[in-house]
Amino acid sequence: MRSPAPIASPPLGFNPGPRLLQSAPRRSFLKFTGLGLAGVALASAGCHIQKETPSGRLDIGEHDLAVLNYAYALEQLEGAFYEKVVAGFYGGASALEKDLLTDIRNDEIAHREWFSDVLVLKKVPRLQFDFSSINFADRKSVLTTARTFEDLGVSAYNGAGQLLALSPFLNHAGKIVSVEARHAATIRNLLNFGSFADSDVIDANGLDGARTPAQVMALADKYFVTKISVADLPTH
Amino acid sequence: MNLSTIFTEIERVDPEIYDRVDERRGVIKNFLRGTTRLAAAAVPVALGGLFNKAYGQKVSGDVLGVLNFALTLEHLESRFYQTALGTAGLTPAKDKINVIRDHEMAHVKFLQQAIASAGGTAVAEGKYDFTAKGLYPNVFKDYKQFLGVAQAFEDTGVGAYKGQASELKSSNDILTAALQIHSVEARHAAHIRFIRMVNGYAKVKPWIIGDDNTKGTPLEPIYKRESDHRQVLINLEGIGGYDVGNAATASFDEPLHKDEVLAIVKPFMA
């Protein structure tokens, strides 16, 4: 399996510009994605987002492509975390734990690389993360962080669904979020069997969390070395 | 065709799409933020009030139809778990099946209130045959068989909510609530699968790998799309140069259409 080396920015600074992003039409999405599928041939034309806000954060833009880039950034966070977990398991990890954590790592890599392909035309670069607050040799530190990331990921997708204007994007976000929820329940059960959907995450109506991008980034920001700005994402 | 030509084409087709969406959504923007300050129990009532504001009339029949479809499934699950918990000696306390029951009962109440508040008529609870006409004769006697049926219901619920998401795009608040139920159903599915896995009752994991070896069984219709390792034509096998193994199918859950869901649950309707 390939090691997670950071990928260099592509040479061309092609920028489709705000007008395209405001007008990318619903019925052209598949054509748009089809272009992403031809990404191998067009790789040299791919664009990484490099515009920074005055505070030095990466500005991931507006509208659906920004929401997807936000999801891509979160999948990068999860992927990098589990890659580190699996590269050197904490002491005393059971065979079951190793197996499940490896499966989860593979899911997160699949999500990350899928977004990378879909967003070939305009995406955030491969990001660096600060995991210095996590003790990867300690079971509790690893699993409680995993629980935080999974519950946060579920609430992020739940909150982002209504921000997506285009149905194909919404449908695929839906396909991913239930897998994140399966991860969350599994990690919770590893930590404390039976806590898969405790009342700290599920409310009295039986509803899971839903967070806005700003709420999510407030919690996730400390892990990002390259800071992301979600200020221009849709808010409704 | 070069890239700039393609972009021009895309722009040309429907330049106002986002404006139109924003106009429609503007009516109910900030609602999500507003609900976080309300007591959880007040949310269904708030939903109904919102519809009248947003549309100046009752919520569309399409959205009500989706809510009643969801309620039909929640009634089924709710009665299933209530019956199981009411059967002495079936469910070990440590497995916390009661947590799932409580959620399904809460979903029933939530949907009933949301439908009523929006001016609709909530569908009544049905009569059920949880043996599925004798297919699962020991569903409330044999814990392993019970868990098998529970997994089928939960995975079907996940696919059912997922399949309705785009039907709810006209109502941000309803869409969000449906997503919030959807992920709870996925947590339930993972838990039931976890119990079966660690006890060796079935060769499953908390996530769906391929069709979970259900081909040719009565469960095949639930998992018939799960073997696909492509998502929007992107092959997940070896994606980005990584061997992701079973994640090529497990990393994405698949939707079920309404008619497929109704066919899956039909044998359980008395």
Chai-1 contact restraints between the chains, C-beta under 6 A:
chainA,res_idxA,chainB,res_idxB,connection_type,confidence,min_distance_angstrom,max_distance_angstrom,comment,restraint_id
A,M1,B,D243,contact,1.0,0.0,6.0,A-B,restraint_1
A,R2,B,G241,contact,1.0,0.0,6.0,A-B,restraint_2
A,R2,B,Y242,contact,1.0,0.0,6.0,A-B,restraint_3
A,P16,B,F7,contact,1.0,0.0,6.0,A-B,restraint_4
A,L20,B,F7,contact,1.0,0.0,6.0,A-B,restraint_5
A,Q22,B,Y18,contact,1.0,0.0,6.0,A-B,restraint_6
A,S23,B,E11,contact,1.0,0.0,6.0,A-B,restraint_7
A,S23,B,P15,contact,1.0,0.0,6.0,A-B,restraint_8
A,A24,B,I10,contact,1.0,0.0,6.0,A-B,restraint_9
A,P25,B,V13,contact,1.0,0.0,6.0,A-B,restraint_10
A,P25,B,D14,contact,1.0,0.0,6.0,A-B,restraint_11
A,P25,B,I17,contact,1.0,0.0,6.0,A-B,restraint_12
A,R26,B,I17,contact,1.0,0.0,6.0,A-B,restraint_13
A,S28,B,I10,contact,1.0,0.0,6.0,A-B,restraint_14
A,S28,B,V13,contact,1.0,0.0,6.0,A-B,restraint_15
A,T33,B,V232,contact,1.0,0.0,6.0,A-B,restraint_16
A,L37,B,L233,contact,1.0,0.0,6.0,A-B,restraint_17
A,A45,B,L3,contact,1.0,0.0,6.0,A-B,restraint_18
A,N106,B,V244,contact,1.0,0.0,6.0,A-B,restraint_19
A,N106,B,G245,contact,1.0,0.0,6.0,A-B,restraint_20
A,N106,B,A247,contact,1.0,0.0,6.0,A-B,restraint_21
A,D107,B,A247,contact,1.0,0.0,6.0,A-B,restraint_22
A,D107,B,S251,contact,1.0,0.0,6.0,A-B,restraint_23
A,I109,B,Y242,contact,1.0,0.0,6.0,A-B,restraint_24
A,I109,B,V244,contact,1.0,0.0,6.0,A-B,restraint_25
A,A110,B,L236,contact,1.0,0.0,6.0,A-B,restraint_26
A,A110,B,V244,contact,1.0,0.0,6.0,A-B,restraint_27
A,A110,B,A247,contact,1.0,0.0,6.0,A-B,restraint_28
A,A110,B,S251,contact,1.0,0.0,6.0,A-B,restraint_29
A,H111,B,S251,contact,1.0,0.0,6.0,A-B,restraint_30
A,E113,B,I239,contact,1.0,0.0,6.0,A-B,restraint_31
A,E113,B,G240,contact,1.0,0.0,6.0,A-B,restraint_32
A,W114,B,Q231,contact,1.0,0.0,6.0,A-B,restraint_33
A,W114,B,I234,contact,1.0,0.0,6.0,A-B,restraint_34
A,D117,B,I234,contact,1.0,0.0,6.0,A-B,restraint_35
A,V154,B,S183,contact,1.0,0.0,6.0,A-B,restraint_36
A,N158,B,L179,contact,1.0,0.0,6.0,A-B,restraint_37
A,N158,B,Q180,contact,1.0,0.0,6.0,A-B,restraint_38
A,G161,B,L175,contact,1.0,0.0,6.0,A-B,restraint_39
A,G161,B,L179,contact,1.0,0.0,6.0,A-B,restraint_40
A,Q162,B,N172,contact,1.0,0.0,6.0,A-B,restraint_41
A,Q162,B,L175,contact,1.0,0.0,6.0,A-B,restraint_42
A,Q162,B,T176,contact,1.0,0.0,6.0,A-B,restraint_43
A,A165,B,V21,contact,1.0,0.0,6.0,A-B,restraint_44
A,S167,B,S166,contact,1.0,0.0,6.0,A-B,restraint_45
A,L170,B,A165,contact,1.0,0.0,6.0,A-B,restraint_46
A,L170,B,S166,contact,1.0,0.0,6.0,A-B,restraint_47
A,N171,B,S166,contact,1.0,0.0,6.0,A-B,restraint_48
A,G174,B,K162,contact,1.0,0.0,6.0,A-B,restraint_49
A,G174,B,A165,contact,1.0,0.0,6.0,A-B,restraint_50
A,K175,B,F252,contact,1.0,0.0,6.0,A-B,restraint_51
A,K175,B,D253,contact,1.0,0.0,6.0,A-B,restraint_52
A,V177,B,S183,contact,1.0,0.0,6.0,A-B,restraint_53
A,S178,B,V158,contact,1.0,0.0,6.0,A-B,restraint_54
A,S178,B,A186,contact,1.0,0.0,6.0,A-B,restraint_55
A,S178,B,D253,contact,1.0,0.0,6.0,A-B,restraint_56
A,V179,B,S251,contact,1.0,0.0,6.0,A-B,restraint_57
A,V179,B,D253,contact,1.0,0.0,6.0,A-B,restraint_58
A,A181,B,S183,contact,1.0,0.0,6.0,A-B,restraint_59
A,A181,B,A186,contact,1.0,0.0,6.0,A-B,restraint_60
A,A181,B,R187,contact,1.0,0.0,6.0,A-B,restraint_61
A,R182,B,A186,contact,1.0,0.0,6.0,A-B,restraint_62
A,R182,B,A190,contact,1.0,0.0,6.0,A-B,restraint_63
A,R182,B,P206,contact,1.0,0.0,6.0,A-B,restraint_64
A,R182,B,W207,contact,1.0,0.0,6.0,A-B,restraint_65
A,A185,B,R187,contact,1.0,0.0,6.0,A-B,restraint_66
A,A185,B,A190,contact,1.0,0.0,6.0,A-B,restraint_67
A,A185,B,H191,contact,1.0,0.0,6.0,A-B,restraint_68
A,T186,B,A190,contact,1.0,0.0,6.0,A-B,restraint_69
A,T186,B,P206,contact,1.0,0.0,6.0,A-B,restraint_70
A,N189,B,F194,contact,1.0,0.0,6.0,A-B,restraint_71
A,G194,B,K96,contact,1.0,0.0,6.0,A-B,restraint_72
A,F196,B,R187,contact,1.0,0.0,6.0,A-B,restraint_73
A,F196,B,H191,contact,1.0,0.0,6.0,A-B,restraint_74
A,A197,B,R187,contact,1.0,0.0,6.0,A-B,restraint_75
A,I202,B,V184,contact,1.0,0.0,6.0,A-B,restraint_76
A,D203,B,A40,contact,1.0,0.0,6.0,A-B,restraint_77
A,A204,B,A40,contact,1.0,0.0,6.0,A-B,restraint_78
A,N205,B,A40,contact,1.0,0.0,6.0,A-B,restraint_79
A,N205,B,A106,contact,1.0,0.0,6.0,A-B,restraint_80
A,N205,B,F110,contact,1.0,0.0,6.0,A-B,restraint_81
A,G206,B,H103,contact,1.0,0.0,6.0,A-B,restraint_82
A,G206,B,A106,contact,1.0,0.0,6.0,A-B,restraint_83
A,G206,B,H107,contact,1.0,0.0,6.0,A-B,restraint_84
A,G206,B,V184,contact,1.0,0.0,6.0,A-B,restraint_85
A,L207,B,Q180,contact,1.0,0.0,6.0,A-B,restraint_86
A,D208,B,Q180,contact,1.0,0.0,6.0,A-B,restraint_87
A,D208,B,S183,contact,1.0,0.0,6.0,A-B,restraint_88
A,D208,B,V184,contact,1.0,0.0,6.0,A-B,restraint_89
A,A210,B,T176,contact,1.0,0.0,6.0,A-B,restraint_90
A,A210,B,Q180,contact,1.0,0.0,6.0,A-B,restraint_91
A,H236,B,R25,contact,1.0,0.0,6.0,A-B,restraint_92
A,H236,B,K29,contact,1.0,0.0,6.0,A-B,restraint_93
